[in-house]
Amino acid sequence: MKKSILITGFTPFGGEHINPSYEAIKYLPDEIDAYKIIKQEIDTAFNLSKDQLIKTIEDYKPNAVILVGQAGGAKNMRIERIAININDATIKDNNDFMPIDQLIIENGPDAIFSTLPVRKIVDNLLDDGIPAIVSNSAGTYVCNHLMYHLLYYLKQNNINIPAGFIHVPYIFSQVTEKTDTYATDLYAITRTLDIAIKTIIKEAL
Ligand code: PCA
């Protein structure tokens, strides 16, 4: 099978009409540095997201997995370092489900670290003039849930590939009616993902 990298974004949620994570992924090329780029949109739904992701991993056996999600109000690209074993939603997901104070996996580890070169990705983004940080919390909603499931699945199955999560801000079209809310342009997000992919290929593959 051809060498590949799986990159996923989410469907819009919480009253938004678009989700910048998947919008940005659409503009990535289909191949980067000889790796096929597999693009997938995942439902913002606790109980659907994991199966959708794992099926694609089993079908394509990618060499790396990058999950991307919207972090409304964030002022930088947030390269997530860690996923924690808790679901604690403050709004319903797209399936009307709102878990509170629930473990993701009974008896699972409290937390699992990203296996992406997070610091190197941040450094390369900053060198390119893109605001970026290493983030120590992916929240407790669907994004953290899927990141935790991904890292847990890979560990359980002894699949040693780089995998992790990137949270991105709103884009301008989402904040025209929100006052004092940070936004960036879609191009900056696509460029962020392109730099992240190239960094992963160089540092971890
Ligand atoms: N962001 C949400 C879930 C889907 C998305 O794009 C989150 O941060 O959990």
Boltz pocket constraint, residues with backbone or C-beta under 6 A from the ligand:
constraints:
  - pocket:
      binder: B
      contacts: [[A, 10], [A, 11], [A, 13], [A, 19], [A, 21], [A, 44], [A, 68], [A, 69], [A, 70], [A, 71], [A, 138], [A, 139], [A, 140], [A, 141], [A, 142], [A, 143], [A, 144]]
      max_distance: 6.0
